[in-house]
Amino acid sequence: MGNEALNGISTEASVAAVKGENTGGNGSGTSGISGNTFVGVSGDSQHGPGVRGTSVDNVGVAAESQNADGMSAITHSGDHAAITGFNDANGVGVRGRALGNAGVFGESDTSRGVMGTSNMFIGVSGESQHGPGVHGKSVDNVGVAAESQNADGMSAITHSSDHAAITGFNDANGVGVRGRALGNAGVFGESDTSRGVMGTSNTHIGVSGESQRGPGVRGTSVEGPGAEGFSKSNDGVFGLSDTGVGLHGKGGRLAGFFEGDVEVTGDIRLTNADCAEDFDVSGPDKVEPGTVMILGNEGTISESQQAYDKRVAGVISGAGHYKPGIVLDKQQTTGNRQPIALMGKVFCKVDAQYGAVEVGDLLTTSPTPGHAMKTSDPLKAFGAVIGKALRPLNDGQGLIPILIALQ
């Protein structure tokens, strides 16, 4: 009773021991049925496939089970996969589809749960109605590993505006998503309308990027933040570098925006020159940088017109190669506002027809509109001094650097 019900033997390599053919159109060529505990169809081979199915318009091998896995494959070789899918027409190697769970589920104790490798097409493709398309699980290694020769290692797309294309979650206070690159950005985020990269964390780092020679984290956006980090109890965005910049921000209007207190434990280094403050300028036209300005009755400023004017406010900042390092009272307004240098180095319009200017000379307003001149009367100059000349001007009019020192 322990022998096979049917045992077919062939001694010719090209002749099958058992062949089943169905000409009815929809039936099985060979059907194997077993009781509750054993194999319906069993094929043994030393060097060829144990079971092989070939079909023109349908699946080569179909496996179905009521209460267990549809197909179970086991290999005893460490160099081979339990299941190998190969498509020689640039199609999918292995496809998994599920209605309510993982399309492809990979589980491993020491290596990769699911590994997809492709030269021209998709390494692993999984489809699911309600569960993960591809699910990989591993004890000591990555859950899912994707590798490609000439394209992205992994590409994720979502059609829902409420969800992310890729979500990384770490329930052990570790990194949610880690990006590492040898010569480019560790994590590169690009967005047309919203955030390029957004990191959110309750207890640890929202986004962490490591790179050998390029940016650790880089975000590019057309209308929204390039990179945004939010944390309830730690750093929203943390930048650390041994030789370069920890965090670098560059913007057309604002390079950085801070809401709340800013604490700095080291030096603050400003590469630009003067400390300026925005003032409302009388009239609709912009005043040329370097122009000497005076205070008006309505709180506005205008171009100086007379000598030794005690209403002198300063010089329009931004002339020459000196740009304001700090601009105070910056406001969003439709009016004409310009920065006035209050302290530091600034280029200033000077007229030497009232006296040759030497380095260190005190300067005041002159009869030439918007120009300074050398002070020659200390009593008149009291309260009308703009600053000290840092470069001589022997004759004519010119733009020279001065040290703002209003007095």
Number of C-alpha atoms within 10 A of each C-alpha: 4 4 6 7 6 6 8 9 9 10 8 8 7 7 10 12 12 11 9 9 9 10 8 8 6 7 10 12 11 11 9 9 9 9 7 7 6 9 11 11 11 9 9 9 8 6 6 8 10 10 11 9 9 9 8 6 6 8 10 10 11 9 9 9 8 6 6 8 9 10 11 9 8 8 10 8 8 7 7 9 12 12 11 9 11 11 10 7 8 12 13 17 19 17 17 15 18 17 13 12 17 21 22 21 18 17 16 16 12 11 17 21 20 21 16 18 16 18 12 12 15 20 22 21 16 18 18 17 13 12 15 19 22 22 18 19 18 17 13 11 14 16 20 20 16 17 15 16 10 9 12 9 15 15 10 8 8 10 8 8 7 7 9 12 12 11 9 9 11 10 7 9 12 14 17 19 17 15 15 18 16 13 12 17 21 22 22 18 17 17 17 12 12 16 20 21 21 18 18 18 23 14 15 21 23 23 27 22 21 21 18 13 13 15 25 27 25 21 20 18 17 13 11 14 17 23 23 17 16 17 16 11 11 14 18 21 21 15 15 13 12 6 6 10 11 12 14 12 13 8 8 5 6 8 9 9 7 6 5 6 6 6 6 7 5 6 6 7 7 10 10 15 19 25 21 27 21 18 22 16 22 19 12 9 9 11 19 16 19 26 24 31 26 19 20 15 6 8 10 16 24 20 22 26 17 16 19 25 21 19 15 24 24 30 32 29 30 24 20 14 10 17 19 24 16 15 17 12 10 14 9 7 8 6 11 16 22 22 24 28 31 23 19 18 24 33 28 30 24 31 26 19 16 17 15 15 24 15 13 14 19 22 27 30 31 24 16 18 17 25 28 33 28 25 23 14 9 11 10 15 21 15 16 22 27 28 25 22 25 18 14 16 21 13 14 12 16 16 19 18 23 25 22 24 17 18 13
